[in-house]
Amino acid sequence: MTIRLVMELIGTVAFALSGAMVAVQKKLDLLGIIVLGEVTAVGGGMFRDLLIGYTPPVLFREPVYVSTALAVVLLFFVLLKCRIVSKEFLETEMYEWFMNLFDAVGLGAFTVVGIDAAIQAGFANYLFLQIFLGVLTGVGGGVMRDVMAGTTPFILKKHVYACASFAGACVYVGLLRVTAENIALVVSALLIVGIRLCARRYKWNLPGIE
């Protein structure tokens, strides 16, 4: 199993949980929970593949991602239904922490995977496109989740969300020129996760109009 596949599966699990948690908080039924979990997990990659002309997208070619997301969402549903995880948990500060953690992990994993996909598609000389596709892969699923859930997307308001993805993407394309790909993948993904967690801990936000 390659490091890229590991990163993709980590991101899939993290984003599927993120989507499912939002769906439960919004009091959606089982279908709604599945849809939001799946969309969050594979939406960004679908946008990326369509943009670079890789059709049908990976989610249709390799069902392991959709299947993994479905399994994670159903497990989460069963845990809630059997009261192993209480619904009251969704109103706690711990829920917010886990939600942020899953979002951060998914964002970090999918950002670097998105850049790697762009390089393998033949765009190794197009740095801006690589970074753009990395950020799109990282934030696309979350944007779809938030829009479908009827909330303002995290990318527009939450703790330097897209900026963390952009910073990690820039670091990744830079590290690829001076170190091994696997090291660059892990370091860049951890940087994104670290920025997101620190942003929540220290309330980092971009300036806005009060």
C-alpha positions in Angstrom: 0.0 0.0 0.0 1.5 3.3 -1.1 1.7 6.4 1.1 -0.6 8.2 -1.3 -3.3 5.5 -0.9 -3.0 5.7 2.9 -3.4 9.4 2.8 -6.5 9.1 0.5 -8.1 6.6 2.9 -7.3 8.7 5.9 -8.8 11.7 4.3 -11.9 9.7 3.2 -12.5 8.4 6.7 -12.0 11.8 8.3 -14.2 13.7 5.8 -16.9 11.0 5.9 -17.1 11.4 9.7 -17.2 15.1 9.3 -20.1 15.0 6.9 -22.0 12.5 9.0 -21.6 14.5 12.1 -23.0 17.6 10.4 -25.9 15.6 9.0 -26.8 14.2 12.5 -26.5 17.7 14.0 -28.9 18.9 11.3 -31.3 16.0 12.2 -31.2 14.4 8.8 -32.4 10.8 8.3 -30.2 7.9 7.3 -30.2 8.8 3.6 -29.2 12.4 4.4 -26.4 11.2 6.7 -25.1 8.9 4.0 -25.3 11.6 1.3 -23.5 14.2 3.3 -20.9 11.8 4.4 -20.2 10.6 0.9 -20.3 14.1 -0.6 -17.8 15.4 1.9 -15.5 12.4 1.4 -15.4 12.3 -2.4 -16.7 15.7 -3.6 -13.4 17.5 -3.8 -11.7 14.7 -5.7 -14.6 14.6 -8.2 -14.2 18.4 -8.9 -10.5 17.9 -9.3 -10.8 15.0 -11.8 -13.4 16.9 -13.9 -11.2 19.9 -14.1 -8.2 18.0 -15.4 -10.4 16.0 -17.8 -10.0 12.7 -15.9 -13.4 11.1 -16.6 -15.1 9.3 -15.2 -13.7 10.6 -11.9 -11.7 8.3 -9.5 -14.7 7.7 -7.3 -16.4 5.8 -10.1 -13.3 4.0 -11.3 -12.1 2.8 -7.8 -15.1 2.2 -5.5 -12.9 1.7 -2.5 -13.3 5.4 -1.6 -17.1 5.4 -1.8 -17.3 2.0 0.0 -15.0 3.2 2.8 -17.0 6.4 3.3 -20.2 4.4 3.4 -18.8 1.9 5.9 -17.7 4.8 8.2 -21.0 6.6 8.0 -23.0 3.5 8.7 -20.8 2.6 11.7 -21.2 6.1 13.1 -25.0 5.8 12.6 -25.1 2.5 14.4 -23.0 3.9 17.3 -25.6 6.7 17.7 -28.6 4.5 17.2 -27.4 2.1 19.9 -26.6 4.9 22.2 -22.9 4.0 22.3 -22.4 7.6 21.3 -25.1 9.9 22.8 -26.9 12.6 20.8 -26.0 15.0 23.6 -22.4 14.6 22.6 -23.2 16.7 19.5 -23.9 19.7 21.7 -20.6 19.5 23.6 -17.3 21.3 23.2 -15.8 17.9 22.6 -17.9 17.4 19.5 -16.6 20.7 18.1 -13.1 19.6 18.8 -13.6 16.3 17.0 -15.4 18.0 14.1 -12.4 20.3 13.7 -9.9 17.5 14.0 -11.6 15.4 11.3 -11.9 18.4 9.1 -8.2 19.2 9.6 -7.1 15.7 8.9 -9.2 15.4 5.8 -8.1 18.8 4.6 -4.4 18.0 5.1 -4.6 14.6 3.4 -6.7 15.6 0.4 -4.7 18.8 -0.3 -1.4 17.0 -0.9 -3.2 14.1 -2.7 -4.8 16.6 -5.0 -1.4 18.0 -6.0 0.0 14.6 -6.5 -2.9 13.7 -8.8 -2.2 16.9 -10.8 1.4 15.9 -11.2 0.6 12.4 -12.3 -1.9 13.8 -14.8 1.0 15.5 -16.6 0.9 19.0 -15.0 4.2 18.9 -13.2 5.3 22.2 -14.8 2.2 24.1 -13.8 2.7 25.2 -10.2 -0.3 27.4 -9.8 -2.6 24.6 -11.2 -1.1 22.1 -8.8 -1.7 24.4 -5.8 -5.2 25.2 -7.1 -6.1 21.6 -7.5 -4.7 20.7 -4.1 -6.8 23.4 -2.4 -9.9 22.4 -4.5 -9.5 18.8 -3.5 -9.1 19.7 0.1 -12.0 22.1 0.5 -14.4 21.0 -2.3 -16.2 18.3 -0.3 -16.6 20.5 2.8 -18.1 23.3 0.7 -20.6 20.9 -0.8 -21.4 19.5 2.7 -22.0 22.9 4.2 -24.1 24.2 1.2 -26.3 21.0 1.3 -26.6 21.4 5.1 -27.7 25.0 4.7 -24.8 26.6 6.6 -22.1 29.1 5.5 -19.2 27.1 4.2 -16.2 26.8 6.6 -14.0 28.1 3.8 -15.6 31.5 4.1 -15.5 32.0 7.9 -13.6 29.4 9.9 -10.1 29.7 11.3 -8.0 30.2 8.1 -9.5 27.1 6.6 -8.6 27.6 2.9 -5.4 29.5 3.9 -4.2 26.4 5.8 -4.7 24.3 2.7 -3.0 26.9 0.5 0.0 27.1 2.9 0.4 23.3 2.9 0.1 23.1 -0.8 2.8 25.7 -1.3 5.1 23.9 1.1 4.4 20.6 -0.6 5.3 21.8 -4.1 8.5 23.3 -2.6 9.5 20.2 -0.7 9.1 18.0 -3.8 12.1 19.8 -5.2 14.4 19.1 -2.3 13.2 15.9 -0.6 11.5 12.6 -1.2 7.8 12.6 -2.2 6.7 10.5 0.8 8.4 12.9 3.3 6.9 15.9 1.5 3.4 14.3 1.6 3.6 13.7 5.4 5.2 17.0 6.4 2.9 19.1 4.3 -0.3 17.3 5.5 0.8 17.6 9.1 1.5 21.3 8.6 -2.1 21.8 7.4 -3.5 19.8 10.3 -1.3 21.8 12.7 -2.4 25.2 11.3 -6.0 24.2 11.6 -5.8 22.9 15.2 -3.7 26.0 16.2 -6.2 28.3 14.5 -9.0 26.9 16.6 -7.0 26.8 19.8 -5.8 30.4 19.4 -8.8 31.8 17.5 -6.9 32.7 14.4 -9.1 34.3 11.8 -8.6 36.6 8.8 -9.8 40.1 9.4 -13.4 41.0 8.4 -15.8 43.9 8.6 -17.4 44.1 12.1 
